[in-house]
Amino acid sequence: GQNIDQPTEMTATEGAIVQINCTYQTSGFNGLFWYQQHAGEAPTFLSYNVLDGLEEKGRFSSFLSRSKGYSYLLLKELQMKDSASYLCAVRDSNYQLIWGAGTKLIIKP
Amino acid sequence: IAGITQAPTSQILAAGRRMTLRCTQDMRHNAMYWYRQDLGLGLRLIHYSNTAGTTGKGEVPDGYSVSRANTDDFPLTLASAVPSQTSVYFCASSEGEAGGYNEQFFGPGTRLTVL
């Protein structure tokens, strides 16, 4: 079967750095997405990785290792508004998106 | 309007009733999607459409139907609602074909409760 694993919940302090991991076992791989979803709202796009390595976009960076079936989202200089769920999704060999259940990130002052 | 709108925002429905969730986008995107989101589970694709006049089944299509008469609208119909269809439903759209590398833009969601 296809599976995306993310921690259910993480807590971090305002101003700090947090890394949210995502491991996947899918039938093929054609890219990995990260989305942010605030409580009661729609998911919004953060990043897309298809090649190994680190993609940096402001305070957010996303890393991919295809050989390890692993990605992480790195959030720097955390702000209270970063409190949200972070969703990992993988495009499989059929170009369908398989979504993880999301990681709820709680930021404390 | 800008982006994607969904209606209604929320709905309580008696089991056995028919219900249509509406979705409209103004970005002229070819691909549109319907997902359901349940606590503790990832988003699950119900149906998708690559362009007006075509639709396809996703991971959990049973009990749902869709139509795509034009580019902008992609309604989702529950012919005879059951309690297991209680969920938050998101409509999304993207450029290019469904399943492509383009980001998906999501509507605000419809919270549906079937009693």
Chai-1 contact restraints between the chains, C-beta under 6 A:
chainA,res_idxA,chainB,res_idxB,connection_type,confidence,min_distance_angstrom,max_distance_angstrom,comment,restraint_id
A,G31,B,Y101,contact,1.0,0.0,6.0,A-B,restraint_1
A,A42,B,F106,contact,1.0,0.0,6.0,A-B,restraint_2
A,A42,B,P108,contact,1.0,0.0,6.0,A-B,restraint_3
A,A42,B,G109,contact,1.0,0.0,6.0,A-B,restraint_4
A,P43,B,F106,contact,1.0,0.0,6.0,A-B,restraint_5
A,F45,B,E103,contact,1.0,0.0,6.0,A-B,restraint_6
A,Y95,B,G99,contact,1.0,0.0,6.0,A-B,restraint_7
A,Q96,B,G99,contact,1.0,0.0,6.0,A-B,restraint_8
A,W99,B,G42,contact,1.0,0.0,6.0,A-B,restraint_9
A,W99,B,L43,contact,1.0,0.0,6.0,A-B,restraint_10
A,G100,B,G42,contact,1.0,0.0,6.0,A-B,restraint_11
A,A101,B,G40,contact,1.0,0.0,6.0,A-B,restraint_12
A,A101,B,L41,contact,1.0,0.0,6.0,A-B,restraint_13
A,A101,B,G42,contact,1.0,0.0,6.0,A-B,restraint_14
